[in-house]
Structure formats: C-alpha cells, structure tokens
Amino acid sequence: GGFCMLQNENLKNLDKKKSVQLGGFSDLEIMNIEQYVHCSNLDYNIDLEVCKSDIMTDLEVCNFDIMAEALKYFKPKKEQSNFLSAIYEHLGLYRQADRVLDCGSLLEFGIYQDVISKETEKKLMFGNFCKNRLCPMCNWRRSMKLFTQVNICMNALAKDNFDFLFLTLTIKNCKGSQLRHNLDILLKGYFKLFHDNRRIKKVVKGSYRAFEVTYNKLTDTYHPHLHCVLAVNKSYFKKDYIKQSEWAELWQNCINSDYLPVIDIRSVKSKKGENRENISFVDVCEELSKYVVKGSDFLNEKDFEGSCLRVSDLLSALTSRRLVGFTGVFSKVRKQFNLDDPESGNLTDLGLNVPRGDLVKVVRLGFVNGEYVVLKNE
C-alpha cells in the first residue's frame, strides 16, 4: 500500500483496509514480499534484502538537516494524510484514498555545493504529492508556493509604483449543507464588486483573492470568507479614497444581503510600521497563503464519524472550484515570471525554478511503518 506496488501474484487479494492503515511503505518484512518497485517509476527493482541493508543512519545526513526537516514538517502532515485516506475509504472513495495514502511517501532531496565557497544547500527535488484538494500535505505545499508567488508579484508591482490594500470579505456562518451555496455567493459578489463597479475599477488595477473556510466546533458551523490584496494607483490615498464603511455598503449590495457584513481593509507597506492599521508585505503574504481549510479544523482522530461528516461537507463545497485567482496587473506579473498554477502545478518546486549545476548528492527518504528513513542510492 502507499509507497510500493506489490509484485507478487499471490497478493492480489491483499486486505484493502490493512493496506490503507499502514501508509507509506507496506510492512515488507511481515508480509514477506520479495520485491517492490518505487512509485516514482524508477527503471530498476530493488530486492528486499538490499533495501533493508541500505537504510542509512540519521548521522550520515545530519549535516544537511534533511531528516530533521522530514520529522518536523513532513511527518505530521503525512500522518494527517493517512487519516484522511482512511476517511476516504470509509466514504467509498477508494481512488482518492489510495492517492492520498501514497502522498509524500517518497522524498528526494538534492544537496548542492557552491564551487567557490563550498557552502552546501539542500532542496527538495522530488515528492510524490497527490494534489488532492483536502490533503494536509499538499495544502501545506500549496501554502508555501502561494506565499512565494504573491510575494514575487507584490514586490514587482511595488517597483512599478503601485500601492496595495488588504481586504477581507465575509458572509455569515452557515451549516455544512449551505457551504457550497455561500461560497457561490462570495465568488459572485467578488466579481460584481471588482468588474461591475466603475468606482472600484477606476482605482483597482489588479487583485489576488483566496478562499478560506474555518470551522466552529461549538456551533458546528463554517465561516467562509475571502482574503484579497488589491493593487491601486497612487491617487487612491489622495482623491479616490474609499472609507471602510463605504466598502461594507458596496459589499452588502454585491452579495444582496439584508445585513451589513463585516469587512476589513488596510493599507499595505513594504515593512510594518508603528501604525497597526498598516501591515507589511510578509504579513499579507502569510494571510493570503493560508490553507483553504486546516487539517486540524476538520480532522480529529478521536472523532472519526464527525471527521467523515466534515470531509463530506468540504468535498461537496470545494470540488471543481477555483480557490485562488489573479487578475489585472497581478496576472501580468505571473506571466512575466512564468509562475505555474499554484493549485494544479508542481508542488515540489515552490519558487522560481532556476536550474543548478552544482548538485553533489541525492538523499532519498521513504515513509516506512510510520517513520521516514533514509535509503542509500547506489
């Protein structure tokens, strides 16, 4: 299950549930499997005895801190993904269960050494990420990718003399059955606000928006909202300024609500100042690159049935939906820097993919029986 593809004809009737629970590598020794092949489609098979003898100690890679990174960052996400896989299987979504179970079970890090300074640097070269919408591992990778892309765009636009606003648009909390409908209202309201309003179009020259959905355990409700960063002309703060109360009224009209919704809008500066009404580029990027849904919000190993219900709610609401979007000058900068799609694109490389020729070593990690271990490359 997970990391390996079984090569023994006698194992066709392998218990599906046991395979899902293991995650990563199957328990090779207990199951007496003679051979396996890596899921990264490598061109060679590795005998079990060779594999077992080639597991390295942590000390052999401690200089590069790779194992420490795997244990601190990758392992917790992998454990959450395995739990999500079990939920998918319980819901009868077997294909998604298999893909999520396999996610992050093979990681390959490159060790690069500068020719002159001899300083070393590590970088993830390959990870078998599943790109599932709710996968905690993939959402973590997407979050870092979005942080990098938004930061690149904002810094490039700042050089083109644009200012920025950080805007949060909300709607009332709702039950799971209403979540998809409320997300539709948010998205339609967003397009109406920025595409149909002449006053807004005059000053806003581009935007980035991202959905976020939080879960309230006490009320069993969801809070969907939109985080946006807006690129505006310098004239906005002089003659085209729009008060927060006016933004709220405009938003109320766009979502056609009978209540005045809560909105938050602040100016953005390159560095955080003493005025708390202003926030920095880094603060904005962190807010905008948050997970759409946090694994800790909807996954609880002590509440399996409740977790299944929440997964069903989120799948119904988020399936076949664009969760982030770039418009105007933000979109132009993305094309200029050739940034790939943060939702469906490569989750191994998080920034600008610049080829390097100073690779000196590759360290491969496999997820074996609940732990990452290092496999020596021949």
C-alpha positions in Angstrom: 0.0 0.0 0.0 1.1 3.6 -0.5 4.8 3.7 -1.3 5.3 0.4 -3.2 3.5 -1.5 -5.8 3.3 -5.2 -5.0 4.9 -7.5 -7.5 3.7 -10.9 -6.1 0.8 -12.5 -7.9 -0.3 -14.2 -4.7 -1.1 -10.9 -3.1 -4.0 -9.9 -5.4 -6.4 -10.4 -2.5 -4.5 -8.3 0.0 -6.7 -6.9 2.6 -7.6 -3.3 1.5 -8.2 -1.9 5.0 -4.8 -3.1 6.3 -3.1 -1.6 3.3 -4.7 1.8 3.9 -3.9 1.8 7.6 -0.2 1.2 7.1 0.5 4.2 4.8 3.8 4.8 3.0 5.7 1.6 2.6 3.8 -1.7 3.2 5.2 -3.7 6.1 7.6 -5.6 3.9 9.1 -8.0 6.4 5.8 -9.1 8.0 4.1 -9.6 4.6 7.1 -11.4 3.2 7.1 -9.5 -0.1 10.1 -10.5 -2.2 10.3 -7.4 -4.4 9.0 -3.9 -4.8 9.3 -1.1 -7.3 9.3 2.6 -6.4 6.2 4.5 -7.2 8.3 7.2 -8.9 8.6 4.9 -11.9 12.3 4.2 -11.5 13.8 1.8 -14.1 15.0 -0.8 -11.7 13.7 -3.1 -9.0 15.3 -3.4 -5.6 15.4 -6.7 -3.7 14.0 -6.5 -0.2 17.3 -7.6 1.5 19.2 -4.9 -0.4 16.7 -2.3 0.7 16.9 -3.4 4.3 20.7 -3.3 4.3 20.8 0.1 2.6 18.9 2.0 5.2 21.3 4.7 6.5 21.6 6.1 10.0 20.4 9.6 10.7 24.0 10.7 11.4 25.0 10.3 7.8 22.8 13.1 6.7 22.6 15.3 9.9 25.0 17.8 8.3 22.3 18.7 5.8 19.4 18.7 8.3 17.2 16.7 6.0 16.0 14.2 8.5 15.2 16.9 10.9 13.1 18.7 8.3 11.3 15.5 7.5 10.4 14.8 11.1 9.4 18.3 11.9 7.4 19.2 8.8 6.7 16.3 6.6 5.9 13.6 9.2 2.9 15.4 10.9 1.4 16.2 7.5 1.9 12.6 6.4 0.1 11.3 9.5 -2.8 13.6 8.8 -2.9 12.5 5.2 -3.1 8.8 6.2 -6.0 9.6 8.5 -7.8 11.4 5.6 -7.1 8.4 3.4 -8.9 6.2 5.9 -11.9 8.6 5.8 -12.0 8.5 2.0 -12.0 4.7 2.2 -14.9 4.7 4.7 -16.8 7.0 2.3 -16.2 4.6 -0.6 -13.8 7.0 -2.4 -11.2 4.3 -2.9 -9.2 6.0 -5.7 -8.8 9.2 -3.6 -7.9 7.1 -0.6 -5.1 5.4 -2.5 -3.7 8.6 -3.9 -3.7 10.4 -0.5 -2.2 7.4 1.2 0.7 7.4 -1.2 1.2 11.2 -0.9 4.6 12.2 0.5 5.8 8.6 0.9 8.9 9.2 -1.3 11.0 12.4 -1.0 14.3 13.1 -2.8 16.5 16.0 -1.6 19.4 17.4 -3.6 22.5 18.6 -1.8 24.1 21.5 -3.7 27.6 22.8 -3.0 28.9 26.1 -4.2 32.1 25.6 -6.2 33.9 28.6 -4.7 32.6 28.9 -1.1 32.0 25.1 -0.7 28.8 26.0 1.3 26.1 23.4 1.0 22.4 23.9 0.5 19.5 21.3 0.4 16.5 21.4 -1.8 13.6 19.1 -2.4 13.9 17.6 -5.9 11.0 15.2 -6.0 8.0 14.3 -3.9 5.1 12.1 -4.9 2.4 14.6 -4.0 -1.2 13.7 -4.7 -2.6 17.2 -5.2 -5.9 16.2 -3.5 -8.0 19.3 -2.5 -8.2 18.3 1.2 -4.8 16.6 1.6 -2.9 18.3 4.5 0.5 17.5 2.9 -0.4 19.1 -0.4 -2.2 22.1 1.2 0.9 22.8 3.2 3.0 22.7 0.0 0.5 24.9 -1.9 0.5 27.4 1.0 4.3 27.9 0.7 4.0 28.1 -3.1 1.4 30.8 -2.8 3.5 32.8 -0.3 6.3 32.9 -2.8 4.2 33.8 -5.8 2.2 36.6 -4.1 5.5 38.0 -2.6 7.1 38.0 -6.1 4.1 39.8 -7.6 3.8 42.4 -4.9 7.5 43.3 -5.0 7.5 43.6 -8.8 4.3 45.8 -8.7 5.8 48.0 -6.0 8.6 48.8 -8.3 6.0 49.8 -10.9 4.7 52.4 -8.4 1.6 50.6 -7.2 0.2 50.7 -3.7 -1.7 47.9 -2.0 -4.8 47.3 0.1 -5.5 44.1 2.1 -9.2 43.4 2.0 -11.2 40.7 3.8 -14.8 40.0 2.7 -17.1 37.9 4.8 -20.5 36.4 4.9 -22.5 34.9 7.9 -21.6 31.5 9.2 -23.5 28.5 7.8 -24.2 24.8 8.2 -22.4 22.3 6.0 -25.4 21.9 3.7 -25.2 25.6 2.9 -21.5 25.9 2.4 -21.3 25.4 -1.3 -24.2 28.0 -1.8 -22.4 30.5 0.4 -19.1 30.1 -1.5 -21.0 30.8 -4.7 -22.4 34.0 -3.2 -18.9 35.1 -2.1 -17.4 34.5 -5.6 -20.3 36.1 -7.5 -20.1 39.1 -5.1 -16.3 39.4 -5.6 -16.7 39.5 -9.4 -19.5 42.0 -9.1 -17.5 44.2 -6.8 -14.4 44.4 -9.0 -15.8 44.0 -12.5 -19.2 45.9 -12.4 -18.5 48.8 -10.1 -17.0 51.8 -12.0 -15.7 53.5 -8.9 -13.7 50.4 -7.9 -12.5 49.7 -11.4 -11.1 53.2 -11.6 -8.6 52.7 -8.7 -8.1 48.9 -8.5 -5.8 47.7 -11.3 -5.4 44.1 -10.3 -6.1 41.7 -7.4 -5.3 38.3 -5.9 -8.0 36.5 -3.9 -8.1 33.3 -1.9 -10.9 31.4 -0.1 -10.5 30.4 3.5 -13.0 28.2 5.3 -12.8 27.9 9.1 -14.9 25.5 11.3 -16.5 26.4 14.6 -16.7 23.3 16.8 -19.0 24.9 19.3 -21.7 25.8 16.8 -20.9 23.2 14.2 -20.8 25.9 11.5 -18.4 27.0 8.8 -17.1 30.6 8.3 -16.3 31.1 4.6 -14.5 34.3 3.6 -12.2 35.9 1.0 -8.8 37.4 1.5 -7.8 39.8 -1.2 -4.8 42.1 -2.0 -5.5 44.9 -4.3 -3.1 46.9 -6.5 -4.2 50.5 -6.6 -3.0 53.7 -8.1 -1.2 56.3 -6.0 -4.2 58.5 -6.4 -6.3 56.2 -4.2 -5.0 57.8 -0.9 -5.4 61.3 -2.3 -8.5 61.8 -4.3 -10.0 58.3 -4.8 -10.1 57.1 -1.2 -13.0 54.8 -0.2 -13.9 54.6 3.5 -14.3 51.2 5.3 -18.0 51.9 5.8 -18.4 52.5 2.1 -16.6 49.3 1.3 -19.0 47.5 3.6 -22.1 49.0 1.9 -20.7 48.1 -1.6 -20.1 44.6 -0.4 -23.6 44.3 1.0 -25.1 45.3 -2.3 -22.9 42.8 -4.2 -24.0 39.8 -2.1 -27.6 41.2 -1.8 -27.7 40.6 2.0 -30.3 42.0 4.5 -27.5 42.7 7.0 -24.3 44.9 6.9 -21.5 42.3 6.5 -18.2 42.6 8.3 -15.3 43.7 6.1 -11.7 44.7 7.0 -9.5 46.8 4.8 -6.0 48.1 5.5 -3.1 49.7 3.6 0.0 47.6 3.0 3.5 48.8 3.4 6.8 47.1 2.4 7.7 47.0 6.1 5.5 47.0 9.2 5.3 50.4 10.9 4.2 51.6 14.2 0.6 52.2 12.9 -1.2 49.0 13.5 -3.6 49.9 10.7 -0.9 49.1 8.2 0.5 45.6 7.6 3.7 44.5 5.8 4.2 42.6 2.6 5.2 39.5 4.6 2.1 39.7 6.8 -0.2 39.9 3.8 1.5 37.0 2.1 1.1 34.9 5.2 -2.6 35.7 5.4 -3.2 35.2 1.7 -1.3 31.9 1.6 -3.2 30.3 4.4 -4.6 26.8 3.9 -8.1 26.9 2.4 -9.0 24.5 5.2 -6.7 23.5 8.0 -6.4 19.8 8.7 -6.7 20.4 12.4 -10.1 22.1 11.8 -11.8 19.1 10.2 -9.7 16.1 11.0 -9.9 14.6 14.5 -8.7 11.1 15.2 -10.8 10.9 18.3 -14.0 11.8 16.3 -13.9 9.6 13.2 -17.6 10.0 12.4 -17.5 13.7 12.8 -14.4 13.9 10.7 -16.2 12.0 8.0 -19.1 14.4 8.0 -16.8 17.4 7.8 -14.9 15.9 4.9 -18.2 15.3 3.1 -19.2 18.9 3.6 -15.9 20.3 2.4 -15.7 17.9 -0.6 -19.2 19.0 -1.7 -18.4 22.7 -1.3 -14.8 22.8 -2.8 -14.9 20.2 -5.6 -14.5 21.7 -9.1 -13.9 25.2 -7.8 -11.0 27.7 -8.2 -9.9 28.5 -4.7 -7.4 31.3 -5.7 -7.3 33.8 -8.5 -5.1 36.5 -10.0 -6.5 39.4 -12.1 -5.2 42.5 -13.9 -1.6 43.5 -13.2 -1.1 40.5 -10.8 -1.9 38.2 -13.7 0.5 40.0 -16.0 3.4 39.7 -13.5 2.7 35.9 -13.1 3.0 35.5 -16.8 6.2 37.7 -16.8 7.9 35.4 -14.3 6.3 32.3 -15.8 4.8 31.1 -12.5 2.9 27.9 -12.7 -0.6 27.2 -11.4 -0.5 27.1 -7.6 -3.4 24.7 -7.4 -2.6 22.1 -10.1 1.1 22.9 -10.7 4.3 21.4 -9.4 4.3 21.1 -5.6 8.0 20.1 -5.4 9.4 23.4 -6.5 7.9 26.3 -4.6 9.5 29.3 -6.2 11.3 30.3 -9.4 12.6 27.1 -10.9 16.2 28.0 -11.7 18.4 25.1 -13.0 21.5 24.4 -11.0 24.7 22.6 -11.9 26.3 22.1 -8.5 24.4 19.0 -7.4 26.8 16.8 -5.4 24.4 14.3 -3.7 20.8 13.0 -3.6 19.2 11.8 -0.4 16.1 9.7 -0.7 13.6 9.3 2.1 10.9 6.7 2.3 8.0 6.5 4.7 8.3 3.1 6.4 5.9 1.9 9.1 5.1 5.4 10.4 8.6 6.9 10.1 10.8 8.5 7.4 14.0 6.5 6.8 16.9 7.3 4.5 17.7 5.0 1.6 21.2 4.9 0.1 21.4 5.4 -3.6 23.8 3.1 -5.4 
